[in-house]
Amino acid sequence: MNALFTNPPHPKLLQQLANGSLDQSHNLTRAIRLWALLCWLYSDKGHTALANSFTYTDWRQAFFTETHKDEKQADILNHQDPDCACIKTTGQWLLGRCIIEG
């Protein structure tokens, strides 16, 4: 795993990922989501789950659970799989270190 992702994200890194002020909650949560995705991609799980060249579909199948659907708004709002990455709260993303290990 890349050493950058072994600890919670540094505010400077989040600022760069946000591409805006962290004072705005939507920028902060977006930066945390991007950090979580990068963390997963550079983790052992992401590295072994994906080939060097991969598509969105490949990534989606490796990152989310099999029950995850992102085609319809109703599917997104009603998705209740507790193991799916899309259900995690901002606190879970931050406190889980490189959160998506299971």
N, C-alpha and C positions, 0 to 999 in steps of 0.2 A: 504494500500500500504506500502511496505517496505520503511523505511526512506532513505535508500541508494539511492533510485531512485526518490526522490522528487526534486533534484537539478541536474544541468548538471554534467556529470561525472568528477570525480577528475582525474588529469593526472596519479596518481599512479595506480588507478584502470584500466585506459586505458592501461597503460604499462603492467599490469598483463594479461589483456585480449589479448593484441597484441602478447604476447610471443615473443617479439622482440623489436627493436628500433622504437619509434614513429617518428623518423626522416625520416623513409621510409614511403611514402604516402600509400602504400598498407597495411602496418601494422596499420596505424592510422585509415584508413577507415574500415578495418576489425574489429578493436577494437570498433569503434563506432557502427557498425552493431550488434556486439555481445552485447554491452551495451543496445542497443535499444530492442533486443530480450529479454534480461533478464528483462528489465524495463517492457515490456509488460507482460511477464509471471508472474511477481510479482505484477502487477497492479490489480485493482479490475476487470477490463475487462477480463484479462487473467485468473484470479482466478475463475470467474463465467463461463467463456466460456469452460473451460476444467475440466474434472474429475481429481481426484488425480492421476490416472494412465491413460495416453493417448498415442496415436500413432502419428507418423509423420503426417499421413493423418488428424487426429483430429486437430492437431495444425495448419496445413496448411489451413484447412477450416475455422478455427477461426481467423487466423492472416491476411490472404490475402482476397481480394474481390472475389466474385464468378467468375469474368471474368479472374482471374489470371490463367495462364497456365505455367508449367515449364517443359514440356516434350520435346519440340523442340526448338532449338536455334532461329529459325525465330519467334516463338511465343513470346519468351522472348524479343527479340530486337524490336518487333513491338507492344508490349503491351502499351496501351495509357490510361488506366483507372486512372484518377487523384486521386482517392480515395484509390488506392491500395498501400500498404506499399512498394512495390518494386520500385515505381516511385520516392520516396522521395530522395532528395539530402542529402549530408552529413550535410549541413547547416540546413536543415529542421529537421534532426534527432537531432542535437544538440540544436537548438533553441526551439524545441517543448516541452521541458521537458519530460515528459513520453509520448512522441509524439503520440502514437497510441491510442487515446482515442475515436475516432469517428468511 
